[in-house]
């Protein structure tokens, strides 16, 4: 194809800038539109040939439209070598849209309002996505704008010993971190709280990054937790997150919408490992998580977050240091005793009240979840290799001796 036969909407070689502008203004006079979009300014820049004539033409368009009840949108693809800051000074408002490529998954899109004369606007970057039906923008969450008063209550787990360990249960408006190695029961305890919340008339939501919903439902049913009926009643929301197709702003927006529309009492994020891995390169993800937890706390929502540590017995490593964000930390551990690998749990901290400082055994078998008495006859359970200080004749079978009045 010859170069002279190639053309855009208006060919720079055949139509002068003045003729093009007059054609546009004639259509405006005929249609009397409420909005006018010039897409894009790069075409006008090519027609103008030099920057001075181009700026004068834009200034002339501004004067023409200033006397009309019309909103003008000027689109610039920023293909010029030098970004025209003088053009930004002419416009009443400037909105910058960016797309950031990821090593895996969808492209992240964000926008920033650079200026908007005579109007308030929220500074900073805001995520947005282009989807079927249009463009959806997710404004950055500002906790100071959402101050609510609520009466704190306890959320029960349905396991008396676990509630006792936590000083009566989880407090609404607080965040709890379930910390431990993979497979130690963190997700199971979280689901136990979700089912108990629904059974007491509340609503709960679970966002899973690591486990498929089919596996979650099947595993819960094997422990006496039939969550399918609660999902069908719409009191329990299960959502499997596609790690490669989500932005932090979109995730926060979905949670806010659930809290406002569904009046949630409990939110579960399973797990933070998957949440952080789904959004690589996000430098301020911890700050966004802090804002989200503060917002949920002010709305009276109890939040459960699971974190899988590296390692099983002995020294374990936490890949995500977010313990400072949580109000309560429930620690899970594997330990070896009597030729078996067992599980223990304890409460490391609870900002909202008193809690037990004992270590109890967690047993998940025979179709139920049980929490045993305090492991008073053991030392070093948290290290994974405890020393038994009790009477050896009392250590037999698969159960530990109970305290007087306690439960095995």
Secondary structure, 3 states (H helix, E strand, C coil): CCHHHCCCCCCCCCCCHHHHHHHHHHHHHHHCCCEEEEECHHHHHHHHCCHHHHHHHHHHHHHHHHCCCCEEEEECCCCCCCCCHHHHHHCCEEEEEEEECCCCCCCEEEEEEEEECCCCCCCCEEEEEEECCEEEEECCCCHHHCCCCCCCCEECCCCHHHHHHCCCCEECCCEEEEEEECCCCHHHHHHHHHHHHHHCCCCEEEEECCCCHHHHHHHHHCCCCCCHHHHHCCCEEEEECCCCCCCHHHHHHHHHHHHHHHCCCEEEEECHHHHHHCCCCCCCHHHHHHHHHHHHHHCCCEEEEEEEEECCCCCCECCCCCHHHCCEEEEEEEEEECCEEEEEEEEEEECCCCCCCCCEEEEEECCEEEEEEECCCEECHHHCCCEECCCHHHCECCECCCCCCCCC
